[in-house]
C-alpha cells in the first residue's frame, strides 16, 4: 500500500530548530516532486517548501531563509525539512506530499509542530 510516513514534529521554544522527515513507500514512483505543507487552526493549508526530482526548490515567503528542504541522495524516497529560527506563527500541522510523473498525489497523515515558550 502506498503511503507516506512523517516524523520529527514536537514542541520547541521560539528560536529553536526541528527537523521533519518523510519516507515514501517504495511503490510510489516515479517521483516528480516532494514537499511540505502546513495548516494552522482556522487557516488554509499552505505550501512550505517543495523539491523536484531535479532538486529545484521552492519556498513559501514566510519561511525563506529559515527552512531548508532536502532529499536523501541515496534513498530518493526520503525528504527532510530543516526548520530553524522557529516562530510561534510556525505552529501548525505539517504534511508531506509526493507527486509522481503518472499524476498520482499522495499526502501524509501530518505531524504537529508547536512553537511556544
N, C-alpha and C positions, 0 to 999 in steps of 0.2 A: 504494500500500500504506500502510495506516495505521500510523504509528509515532511514537514519542517519542524525541527526541534530547536527551540531557543533556550538560552541560559545566560546568566550573568546579571540579571536585574537585582534590585535591592534598595536599601535606604542609604543615602550618602549625604554628608553635610555640604552646604554651599561651598563652591570652590574645589570640591573633591573630584575624583575620577571613578569611572566604571568602564568595564569592557563587556560588551554583549557579544555572544556567539550564536551562530545559526548553522545547523547542519541539515543539508537537504539529502533525503534518501537517494540512493544510487539509481533508482528508476526514474528520477526526474532529470531528463536530458533531451536534447542538447540545450544546455542553459544559455539563455540570451542575456538576462540581467538578474542581478541580485540587489536587494535594497532593504532599507529600514524605513518604516513609517511610524508615526505615533499619534495617539489620540488622548487628549486630556478631557476630563469630565466637562460636558456641556459644549465641547468643541468638535469640529470636524476632523477627520483623520488627515494628516498632512505628511508630505514627504520629508524625511530627514536626510537621507543620503542614498544614492544608487551607484552601482558599478556595473559596467557591461562586461561581456566576455573579453572585450579588448582592453579592459582595465580603465576605460574612461569613467571618470567620477563626476557626480553632480551632488550639490548640497543645497539644503534649504537655507534661506538667507539668515535665519536666526541661529544657525549652528556653524556657519562658516568660520574657520579659524579655531574652532574649539573641538569639533568632532572629526574623526578620520575613519573612513570606511576602507576595508581591505579584504582581499580574498587570499585564501591559503594557496601558495604557489604549487604545493604538492597535491593537496586534496582540493580539487577545483570545486567541490560541493560545499565548502565552508566559507562563510562570510562573517566578518567581525565589524564591530562599531566601537572604536575607542572614543570615549567621551571624557573631556577634560573641562576644567573651569565650569563645572555644573552650576546651574542657577535653579531657584525654586520653580521658575516657569518651564523648566525642562521636565517637570514631573508629568508623567503620562504612562500609558501602556504602550510599549514599543513592540511593533510587529515586524517580522521578517517576511519578505515577499520575494518569490522567484518566478520568473517567466522563462518560457522556453521558445526556441525557434519554431516550434509547432503551434505556438499560440496558447499553450497551457499557462495557467496563472494560479500559483499556489501561495497561501498565506499560513503563517504560523499561528499558534494559539495566543501569543502575546506574553510579554513579561513586564512586570510593573517596575518602574523606576520612580523613586520618590526622593526628592532633594529637599531636605529640611534640617534645620538645626534643633 
